[in-house]
Amino acid sequence: MSTSGKIALSLGFVSSALLAAWLLTGDRKGKTSAFVAKKAASFKSALKAGKFAVDDQMACYI
């Protein structure tokens, strides 16, 4: 991996860590945790309903 790739990857990790730290501090912590819990619940209900299931009978092969 080149030096510019390493720098870009490092900046991505650092910016993600800073965003997470900002979202989880102060009065934003409650709003953030409520938002994550709501999205996780909707994702779990979508998986239970089978919205993401793939039917092999409908698959087209080349």
Secondary structure, 3 states (H helix, E strand, C coil): CCHHHHHHHHHHHHHHHHHHHHHCCCCHHHHHHHHHHHHHHHHHHHHHHCCCCCCHHHCCCC
